[in-house]
Amino acid sequence: MKYFNNNKLRRVELAGHVVRMSDDRTVKKPDGRRNAERSKLRWLDCIENNLKLMGVKRWWNKAEDRLMWTVILKEAAVKL
């Protein structure tokens, strides 16, 4: 089963980085407006949907462990 394309894999990889960032740093959000036909889903909603398809539960805790997160990303890359 194909879970991800390269863009989705990069998005999940970035989510792991954001989870591991220190609390005093902020995440930069892109500027601009959405097109009218774009969905109202948040970035985090898309990440959670993608990881749910993979069967990853409690992803926030797993992303804090860099080694475990790397294993998850490699499994997703194999299924591309």
Secondary structure, DSSP 8 states (H G I E B T S, - for coil): -----HHHHHHHHHHHHHHHS-TT-------S---TTS----HHHHHHHHHHHHT--SHHHHHHSHHHHHHHHHHHHHT-
